[in-house]
Amino acid sequence: MRNYLPAKKRVDVTPGESVRIIRELQGLSQTQLSALCGIPQTTISSIENGRVNLGVERAKTLAVALHCHPAVLVFPGWQLDTAA
């Protein structure tokens, strides 16, 4: 059995902010992301602004469109430290 190190929080980023950051890094508008994943642009805006919770199912859908793992969106700012 492997020994795992606990993840430590590195920065304060909300799930909505992580969606916005990854979307912008890929050069996508909210409208373009909406077309890729089928989530209405208004819902994406609400997620990014913290008015609507991301949720696991939306995270999975957005992760496919953004080519990232859903955990990147659900648990932003966490990184597993490597053993010294």
Secondary structure per residue as TSV (DSSP state, phi and psi in degrees):
chain	resnum	aa	ss	phi	psi
A	1	M	-	360.0	136.0
A	2	R	-	-81.8	151.0
A	3	N	-	-95.9	129.2
A	4	Y	-	-111.9	141.9
A	5	L	-	-88.5	141.4
A	6	P	-	-67.9	146.1
A	7	A	E	-72.5	146.4
A	8	K	E	-120.6	140.0
A	9	K	E	-73.3	132.9
A	10	R	-	-105.3	-41.0
A	11	V	S	-141.7	158.5
A	12	D	-	-93.6	101.7
A	13	V	-	-133.8	130.9
A	14	T	-	-80.1	161.5
A	15	P	H	-56.8	-39.6
A	16	G	H	-63.3	-40.2
A	17	E	H	-65.6	-35.8
A	18	S	H	-66.0	-37.4
A	19	V	H	-61.2	-48.3
A	20	R	H	-61.7	-45.7
A	21	I	H	-60.5	-48.9
A	22	I	H	-66.7	-39.9
A	23	R	H	-60.2	-47.8
A	24	E	H	-67.1	-36.9
A	25	L	H	-62.3	-28.1
A	26	Q	T	-91.6	3.5
A	27	G	T	71.1	26.8
A	28	L	-	-101.2	142.4
A	29	S	-	-85.3	167.6
A	30	Q	H	-61.4	-37.7
A	31	T	H	-64.5	-42.2
A	32	Q	H	-65.4	-42.9
A	33	L	H	-63.1	-40.3
A	34	S	H	-58.1	-43.4
A	35	A	H	-64.8	-33.8
A	36	L	H	-74.2	-33.8
A	37	C	H	-113.7	-14.0
A	38	G	-	84.6	2.4
A	39	I	-	-88.0	130.0
A	40	P	-	-55.8	143.8
A	41	Q	H	-56.2	-38.1
A	42	T	H	-64.6	-34.5
A	43	T	H	-70.1	-41.1
A	44	I	H	-60.3	-44.4
A	45	S	H	-59.5	-44.4
A	46	S	H	-65.2	-37.1
A	47	I	H	-64.5	-49.8
A	48	E	H	-62.0	-29.8
A	49	N	T	-96.9	6.7
A	50	G	T	77.1	13.4
A	51	R	S	-86.5	-21.4
A	52	V	S	-130.3	136.4
A	53	N	-	-70.0	143.4
A	54	L	-	-64.4	-53.0
A	55	G	-	74.4	154.5
A	56	V	H	-66.7	-45.2
A	57	E	H	-65.5	-42.1
A	58	R	H	-65.7	-37.6
A	59	A	H	-61.1	-41.6
A	60	K	H	-62.8	-44.6
A	61	T	H	-64.6	-46.2
A	62	L	H	-66.7	-37.1
A	63	A	H	-61.5	-39.1
A	64	V	H	-62.6	-46.3
A	65	A	H	-67.1	-33.1
A	66	L	H	-94.2	1.5
A	67	H	T	56.0	49.8
A	68	C	S	-141.6	170.9
A	69	H	-	-79.6	140.6
A	70	P	H	-55.3	-31.1
A	71	A	H	-62.6	-28.7
A	72	V	H	-61.9	-34.4
A	73	L	H	-84.6	-40.1
A	74	V	H	-76.9	-36.3
A	75	F	S	-122.2	62.0
A	76	P	T	-68.5	150.5
A	77	G	T	84.3	3.0
A	78	W	E	-105.7	139.4
A	79	Q	E	-142.8	138.4
A	80	L	E	-82.0	121.2
A	81	D	-	-73.6	141.9
A	82	T	-	-85.6	154.5
A	83	A	-	-67.8	142.9
A	84	A	-	-79.6	360.0
